[in-house]
């Protein structure tokens, strides 16, 4: 009798868990598809204005990113790592605003300076510290990472490292640019 009464509750709990899981998976898939769309549109802009909007390193970044997203979506594996790396793209609006302000001749404006400060802080958190967490997480859970299919396994070993090196090099440029901009602003007052 107790089992018969608890069955609807168990069924309801299982249904809620299924809906939660399906909504999480739908969210991951939507995030991946939107990201691919963004990378394709940005890549088209880069190629159209090549090399003014970015050189070969941007093509490499976009190509590796799209390959990784597609691989994770098709395999259903390593999606947590894709989401971690995609979070680093939160800095993109600051990069784009910096470019627009530069083209508009607003390099001495307060908006340009504040955007540079926010770009620095965002890059530090989303592209430097997050990647340190990413690699730490991967190291701690390496027994699970090894279970990813071969192409995915080797990709997860090589691609994030390549992107991390690029992020560090770009961060160095951001730091130098911010120091130059702040120095000019300080001397201009």
N, C-alpha and C positions, 0 to 999 in steps of 0.2 A: 504494500500500500504506500509506504513512504517513498519507495522508488518510483512508483507511478505518479505521485504528486511532485516529486523533484524533477521528473523528466522535462516538463515544460520550462522550468527554470534553467536546466542544463541546456536545452535546445535554444532558449533565448540568449543565454550567455555565449554559446557557440556561434549563433547568428551575429551577435554584436561583434565578436572577435573577428568573424569572417568579414563583416562590413568594414571594420577598422583596418584590417589587413588589405582589403581590396582598395580602400580609399588611400592608404599609404602608397600602395603600388601604383595606383592611378596618378597620385601626386608625383612620384618619381618619374613615371613615364612622361607626364606633362612637362615636368621640369627639364627632362632630357630633350624633348621635342622642341620646346621653346628655346633652349640653349643652342641646339643645332641651327634653328632658324636665325638666332642672333649671330652665331659665328659665320653662317653663310652670308648674311647681309653685310656684316662687317668685313668679311673677306672680299666681297664684291667691291666695297668702297676702297679697300686697300689696293686691290688690283687695278681699279679704275684710275686711282691717283698715284699709282706706284712710281717712285718710292717715297713720295711726299708724306704719306700717312704712316709709313713704316716699311722697313726693309724685310729681308729674308727671315729675320727672327720672328716677325709677326706672322708670316706665312707658316713657319714651323710651329709656333704656338697654337695657331688656329687649327692646323692640320692634326697635330697630336691631340688636341682637345676634342675635336670632332670624332676622331678615330676611337678615343677612349670612351666617349659617351655612347657611340653606336655599339661598341663592343659590350659595354655594360648592359645596355638596353636589350640587345639581342640575346645575350647569355643569361641575363638575370642575376649575374654575379658581380660582386665588388661595388654595388651601388652606393654603399655608405661612403666609400672612398671617392666616388665620382661627385657625390653631393658635397663632401668636404672641399674638394678642389673647385667645384663650381661656386662655392661660397666666396672664394677669392675674387671672383668677378664683380663683387660688390664695389670694388675700387674703380671700375670702368667709367661710371659717370664723372668721377673726378678727373680722370685722364682725358675724357672727351671735352669737359668744360675747360680744362687747361688749354687744349688745342684751340677751341673756339675763342677764348679770351686772347690768346696769342695772335691769332689771325685778325682779330678785331682791333689789335693794337692796344689792348688793355693790360699789358704786363705790369704796369705800375699801379693798377687799381687795387683797392682793398679786397674786392672779391677774388682777384687773382691770388693775392697773398693768402687769404683764408682758405681758398681752395687748395693751395699748395700745402698748407699745414694739415688740412684734413686728408689730403692725398697721402702725405707722409704717415700720419697716424693710422689711416685705414690700411695702407700697404703693410705697415709693420705688423698689425694685428692679423689681417686677412691673408697675407701672402708670405710672411716670414714666420710668425709665431704659429699660425695654423698649420703650416707645412712641418714645423718641428713636431707638433702634436700628431699630425698625419703619420710621419715616419715612426714616432714612438708607438703609436697605436698599432701600426703594421708590424713592428718588431715584437711587441708583446703578444700579438695574435698571429705570429708567423706560421704556427701549426695550421691555422685555418686558411691563411693566405696560400699556403702550399697546395691546398686542395682545389684551387681555381684551375680551370682547364689550361693547357700549356701556353697558348697564345696570350690569354688573359694574365697568367702568372708572370710571364716574361715582360709583358707590357706594363704591369703594375710595378715591376722592379725598375724599368728603364724610364718610362714616360714621366712619372712624378719627379724623379731626380733631375731630368732634363728641364722640366718646367721650374723646379726649385732654383736651379742654377740661373736660369733666365730671370726669375724674380729677384734674386740677389743682385744680379748685374743691373737690372732696372732700378732696384731700390737704391743702389749706390748713385745712380744718375739723379734720382729724386732727391736724395740727401744733398748732393752737390748743388742742384738747382735751387733747392729751398734755401740753403745757406747763402747762395748768391743773391737770390731775391730778397731775403731778409736783410742782408747787408746793404743792398741798394736802397731799400725802404728806410733803413735806419739812417743812412747818410743823406737821404733826400729830405728828411724832416728838418 
